[in-house]
Amino acid sequence: MFVSGDADILHADLDSFYASVEQRDDPRLRGRPVIVGGGVVLAASYQAKAYGVRTAMGGAQARRLCPMAIVVPPRMSAYTEASRAVFEVFHDTTPLVEALSIDEAFLAVGGLRRIRGAPADIAERLRRRVAEEVGLPITVGVARTKFLAKVASRVAKPDGLLVVPPERELAFLHPLPVEMLWGVGRVTAEKLHGWGITTVAEVAELSESTLVSLLGRAAGRHLHALANNRDPRPVQPGRRRGSIGSQRALGRSRLSPEAVDAVLVGLVDRVTRRMRAAGRVGRTVVLRLRFDDFARVTRSHTLAGPTAHTETILATARTLLAAATPMIERRGLTLVGIAVANLGDDETVQLTLPFDGPPMALDIAVDRVKGRFGSSAVTRGVLLGKDQGYEMPRLPD
């Protein structure tokens, strides 16, 4: 596969997915500010976002910003079913679908012009089908590259369609704020603003070596390529994920070290169970933290060999967390995430291993019990009586 010279890549992204499902299923919520989740905001409708409510914000803060909002509990099974229905439309549109999450995907439609029309027409039909068959609003960006298609969908939200013709790519991209560049978060944006760089055009004017000196080798080269509209990545259907992770928002209340450790244990249990179910092992343990000031840090450690053993990965994650303790004490903690990267397939994981076998034998036996009787059938003592948060809907691993 290759990137063509035509604007034939679609980025389709459902609008405020969880909140839109709630508004679809309860007519009383339509047109009103809706917050999904109580203690921490899992999703907010556009009516609530207009008041400053954002995902992962503490529930109390969200209600102060938007006191008239209607708060509803999450219904994960409803979101999963809605996602499946939308992806049926995607796959009926083109066989070349690269899923990014349960509510967004890239679609390559360049080979369909003779039988289904121009990419813009295909995108409009897709939006209409999702609205009519699933009852949800969806925004689609159409461009020559994946990066520009994703930017176009962000600009077109909510419930819009935007096509970026090849001859207009730089005219569209360069006036946009630097935050539109893939990979520019709050910290990087603040650095760029501090150097007087606020638009994509101003990033494009800098040499690659200058950006590398300012931001580091990987980030500098990445942003230089995107700002100059270089993104050769094709749409890759069926591509297996390179990491498996889970995270949990904690709200603004200060948690004890024991409570944070319990959150970490629950996340590692969840991630390693998914790895074993998918027959995957990994070498790199990644810890992600978000602080009260919304700054984020990432710490990682690469093991000597790949594993999906819960205790091995938990011990590594605890070491990473301990090293970050001074920052947590100083800045507060609002989110913890764990991921295992550098994944590979493990053909040796079998559900018939004996208890006195390899280190994962007990893990696998516990997986069998949970698979048969539910995820709460076997629980670590440290997690008894503790809220482990919601297990978010996700794509197959």
TIKOL-259226 format. One line per 10 residues: number of its first residue (from 1); for each residue x, y, z of C-alpha. Coordinates in Angstrom, 1 decimal, padded with zeros to 4 digits, m for minus. Last residue first. Layout:
% TIKOL-259226
NUM> X:Y:Z; ... $
END
This chain:
% TIKOL-259226
397> m006.3:m006.5:021.5; m010.0:m006.1:020.4; m011.1:m002.4:020.5; m012.1:m000.9:023.7; m014.9:m000.2:026.1; m013.7:001.3:029.4; m013.3:m000.8:032.5; m014.8:001.7:035.0; m013.1:002.5:038.3; m011.5:000.0:040.7 $
387> m013.7:001.1:043.6; m012.2:m000.6:046.7; m013.9:m003.1:049.0; m011.2:m005.7:048.4; m008.5:m004.4:046.2; m005.5:m005.0:048.5; m006.8:m008.6:048.9; m006.5:m009.3:045.2; m009.8:m010.3:043.6; m011.1:m013.5:042.1 $
377> m014.8:m013.7:041.0; m014.8:m009.9:040.3; m013.8:m010.4:036.6; m016.7:m012.7:036.0; m017.5:m016.4:036.6; m016.1:m018.2:033.6; m013.5:m015.7:032.3; m012.6:m014.8:035.8; m011.9:m018.4:036.8; m009.9:m019.0:033.6 $
367> m007.9:m015.8:034.2; m007.0:m017.0:037.7; m005.6:m020.2:036.2; m003.6:m018.1:033.7; m002.1:m015.9:036.4; m001.2:m019.0:038.5; 000.6:m020.5:035.5; 002.4:m017.2:034.6; 005.5:m018.0:036.7; 006.2:m021.3:034.8 $
357> 004.8:m024.6:036.1; 003.8:m025.7:039.6; 000.2:m024.5:039.1; 000.0:m026.6:035.9; m000.4:m025.0:032.4; m003.6:m025.9:030.7; m004.7:m022.4:029.6; m001.8:m022.1:027.2; 000.6:m019.2:026.6; 003.5:m020.7:024.5 $
347> 002.6:m018.9:021.2; 003.4:m015.5:022.7; 003.0:m012.8:020.1; 005.1:m009.7:020.5; 004.6:m006.3:022.2; 007.2:m003.6:022.6; 004.8:m001.9:024.9; 003.1:m002.5:028.3; 000.9:000.3:029.5; 000.0:001.8:032.8 $
337> m001.9:005.0:033.5; m002.4:007.0:036.6; m004.5:010.3:036.7; m005.1:013.2:039.0; m001.9:013.3:041.2; m000.7:016.2:043.4; 002.2:018.5:042.5; 004.7:018.2:045.4; 003.8:014.8:046.7; 003.4:013.4:043.2 $
327> 006.7:014.9:042.1; 008.5:013.4:045.1; 006.8:010.0:044.4; 008.0:009.7:040.8; 010.8:007.2:041.6; 008.3:005.2:043.7; 006.0:005.0:040.7; 008.7:003.6:038.4; 009.6:001.0:041.0; 005.9:000.1:041.5 $
317> 005.5:m000.3:037.7; 008.5:m002.7:037.6; 007.1:m004.8:040.5; 003.7:m004.9:038.8; 005.1:m006.1:035.5; 006.9:m009.0:037.2; 003.9:m009.8:039.4; 001.5:m009.9:036.5; 003.5:m012.1:034.2; 002.8:m011.0:030.6 $
307> 006.5:m011.3:029.6; 009.1:m010.2:027.1; 012.8:m010.4:028.2; 015.4:m008.2:029.9; 012.8:m005.7:030.9; 012.5:m002.2:029.4; 011.6:000.6:031.9; 009.4:003.6:031.3; 008.4:007.0:032.8; 005.9:009.4:031.3 $
297> 005.0:012.8:032.7; 001.9:014.9:032.4; 001.1:018.5:033.3; m002.6:019.1:034.1; m001.7:021.4:037.0; m003.1:018.8:039.4; m000.8:016.2:038.0; m001.0:013.5:035.3; 001.0:010.3:035.4; 001.9:007.7:032.8 $
287> 003.9:004.6:033.7; 005.3:002.5:030.8; 006.5:m001.1:031.1; 008.6:m002.2:028.1; 009.2:m005.9:027.3; 005.8:m007.3:026.1; 003.9:m010.5:025.8; 000.8:m011.2:023.8; m001.6:m014.1:023.5; m004.6:m011.8:023.3 $
277> m006.1:m013.2:026.6; m002.7:m013.1:028.2; m002.3:m009.4:027.3; m005.8:m008.5:028.4; m005.1:m010.1:031.8; m001.8:m008.2:032.0; m003.5:m004.9:031.5; m006.3:m005.4:034.0; m004.1:m006.7:036.7; m001.7:m003.9:036.1 $
267> m004.5:m001.4:036.4; m005.9:m002.8:039.6; m002.4:m002.9:041.2; m001.8:000.7:040.2; m005.1:001.8:041.8; m004.2:m000.1:045.0; m000.8:001.7:044.9; m002.5:005.0:044.7; m004.6:004.1:047.7; m001.6:003.0:049.7 $
257> 000.3:006.2:048.8; m002.7:008.2:050.2; m004.9:010.0:047.8; m005.3:013.8:047.4; m008.7:014.7:046.1; m008.7:016.3:042.6; m010.2:013.4:040.6; m008.4:010.0:040.2; m008.6:009.4:036.5; m007.7:005.8:035.7 $
247> m005.6:004.4:032.9; m005.3:001.2:030.9; m002.7:m000.1:028.5; m001.8:m002.5:025.7; 001.0:m001.6:023.3; 002.0:m002.0:019.7; m001.6:m002.7:018.5; m002.1:m005.2:015.8; m002.7:m003.8:012.3; m005.9:m005.3:010.8 $
237> m006.3:m002.5:008.3; m003.3:m000.3:007.7; m004.1:003.1:006.2; m000.8:004.3:004.7; 001.8:006.4:006.5; 003.7:008.8:004.2; 003.1:011.9:006.3; 005.0:015.0:005.1; 003.0:018.2:005.3; 005.8:020.6:006.1 $
227> 004.4:021.1:009.6; 004.1:017.3:009.9; 007.7:016.6:009.0; 009.2:019.3:011.2; 006.9:018.2:014.1; 008.3:014.6:013.9; 011.9:015.6:013.5; 011.8:017.8:016.5; 009.8:015.4:018.7; 012.2:012.5:018.0 $
217> 015.5:014.5:018.2; 014.8:016.8:021.1; 012.5:019.8:021.4; 014.6:023.0:020.9; 017.7:021.5:019.4; 015.6:019.1:017.2; 013.5:022.0:016.1; 016.6:023.9:015.0; 018.0:020.9:013.2; 014.7:020.4:011.3 $
207> 014.9:024.0:010.1; 012.3:026.5:011.2; 009.8:028.0:008.8; 007.4:025.0:009.2; 007.0:025.7:012.9; 006.0:029.3:012.1; 003.5:028.0:009.5; 002.0:025.7:012.1; 001.2:028.7:014.2; 002.1:030.0:017.7 $
197> 005.9:030.1:017.8; 007.1:033.0:020.0; 009.8:031.0:021.8; 007.6:030.7:024.9; 004.7:029.7:022.7; 006.7:026.7:021.5; 007.5:025.7:025.0; 003.9:026.1:026.1; 002.7:024.0:023.2; 005.2:021.3:024.1 $
187> 003.8:021.2:027.7; 000.1:021.3:026.7; 000.3:018.7:024.0; 001.8:018.7:020.5; 001.8:015.1:019.3; m000.2:015.6:016.2; 000.0:019.2:015.2; m003.2:021.1:015.9; m001.8:022.6:019.1; 000.5:024.6:016.8 $
177> m002.4:026.9:015.9; m003.7:026.7:012.3; m002.6:029.2:009.6; m000.2:026.6:008.1; m002.6:023.7:007.5; m005.3:024.9:005.2; m003.1:026.9:002.8; m000.5:024.1:003.1; m003.0:021.5:001.9; m004.9:023.6:m000.7 $
167> m003.5:021.9:m003.9; m004.1:018.5:m002.4; m007.8:019.2:m001.6; m008.8:019.3:002.1; m012.3:018.0:002.5; m014.3:018.9:005.6; m017.5:017.2:006.8; m019.3:018.1:010.0; m021.2:016.8:013.0; m019.2:018.8:015.6 $
157> m016.5:019.2:014.6; m015.0:020.3:011.2; m011.6:021.5:012.5; m011.0:018.3:014.3; m012.1:016.2:011.3; m009.7:018.2:009.1; m006.8:017.6:011.5; m007.4:013.9:011.3; m007.5:013.9:007.5; m004.4:016.0:007.5 $
147> m002.5:013.5:009.5; m003.8:010.5:007.6; m002.7:011.9:004.3; m004.4:013.0:001.1; m007.4:014.5:002.9; m011.0:013.9:004.0; m012.2:014.8:007.5; m015.4:013.2:008.8; m017.5:014.1:011.8; m020.1:011.7:013.2 $
137> m023.5:012.3:014.8; m025.2:009.2:016.2; m028.5:007.4:015.5; m027.0:004.1:014.5; m028.8:003.5:011.2; m029.8:007.0:010.2; m027.0:009.1:011.6; m024.3:006.5:010.8; m025.8:006.1:007.3; m025.8:009.9:006.7 $
127> m022.2:010.3:007.8; m021.1:007.4:005.6; m023.0:008.8:002.6; m021.2:012.2:003.1; m017.8:010.5:003.3; m018.5:008.5:000.1; m019.5:011.7:m001.7; m016.3:013.4:m000.5; m014.2:010.4:m001.6; m015.6:010.6:m005.1 $
117> m018.0:008.0:m006.4; m019.0:004.5:m005.1; m018.2:002.1:m008.0; m015.7:004.0:m010.1; m014.2:006.0:m007.2; m013.8:003.0:m004.9; m010.0:002.5:m005.1; m009.1:005.7:m003.3; m011.4:004.9:m000.3; m009.0:004.4:002.6 $
107> m010.7:004.6:006.0; m009.2:005.9:009.2; m011.0:005.2:012.4; m012.7:006.7:015.4; m015.2:005.8:018.2; m013.9:002.5:019.6; m010.3:003.5:019.1; m007.9:003.9:016.3; m009.4:001.4:013.8; m007.7:001.1:010.5 $
97> m010.4:000.4:007.8; m009.5:m000.7:004.3; m012.4:m003.1:003.4; m014.5:000.0:002.4; m018.0:001.3:003.1; m019.4:m001.9:004.6; m016.4:m002.0:006.9; m017.2:001.5:008.2; m020.9:000.8:008.5; m020.2:m002.3:010.5 $
87> m017.8:m000.1:012.5; m020.7:002.1:013.5; m022.8:m000.8:014.7; m019.9:m002.2:016.8; m019.3:001.1:018.4; m023.0:001.4:019.4; m022.9:m002.0:020.9; m019.8:m001.1:022.9; m021.3:002.2:024.1; m024.4:000.5:025.3 $
77> m022.4:m002.1:027.2; m020.4:000.6:028.9; m023.4:002.4:030.3; m021.9:005.3:032.2; m023.9:007.0:035.0; m025.8:010.2:034.1; m025.2:013.8:035.2; m027.5:016.4:033.8; m025.8:019.8:033.6; m027.6:022.8:035.0 $
67> m024.7:023.6:037.4; m022.2:023.9:034.5; m018.9:025.2:035.7; m019.6:024.2:039.3; m020.9:020.8:038.2; m017.6:020.2:036.2; m015.5:021.2:039.3; m017.4:018.7:041.5; m017.1:015.9:038.8; m013.4:016.2:038.5 $
57> m012.2:016.8:034.9; m011.2:013.6:033.0; m013.1:014.8:029.9; m013.8:018.5:029.8; m016.5:020.9:031.1; m015.7:024.5:030.0; m019.3:025.8:029.8; m019.5:025.1:026.0; m018.3:021.6:026.8; m021.7:021.0:028.5 $
47> m023.7:021.7:025.4; m021.1:019.8:023.4; m022.0:016.7:025.5; m019.5:015.6:028.1; m017.6:012.4:028.6; m015.9:010.4:031.3; m016.1:013.2:033.8; m014.7:012.0:037.2; m016.7:011.5:040.4; m020.0:011.4:038.5 $
37> m019.8:009.9:035.1; m021.3:011.0:031.8; m022.0:014.7:031.8; m024.9:016.1:029.7; m025.7:019.7:028.8; m029.1:019.7:027.0; m030.0:019.5:023.3; m031.3:016.0:023.7; m031.3:014.7:027.2; m035.1:014.2:027.5 $
27> m034.9:012.0:024.4; m033.0:009.3:026.3; m031.3:006.8:024.0; m029.8:009.2:021.5; m028.8:011.7:024.2; m027.0:008.9:026.2; m025.3:007.7:023.0; m024.2:011.2:022.2; m022.7:011.6:025.7; m020.6:008.4:025.3 $
17> m019.4:009.5:021.8; m018.8:013.2:022.2; m018.8:013.3:018.3; m017.9:010.1:016.5; m014.7:010.4:014.5; m014.2:009.4:010.9; m010.8:010.2:009.3; m011.1:009.6:005.6; m008.2:009.1:003.2; m008.9:009.8:m000.5 $
7> m007.5:013.3:m001.1; m005.5:012.3:m004.1; m001.7:011.9:m004.7; m001.8:008.3:m003.2; m000.1:007.1:000.0; 001.1:003.6:m000.6; 000.0:000.0:000.0 $
END
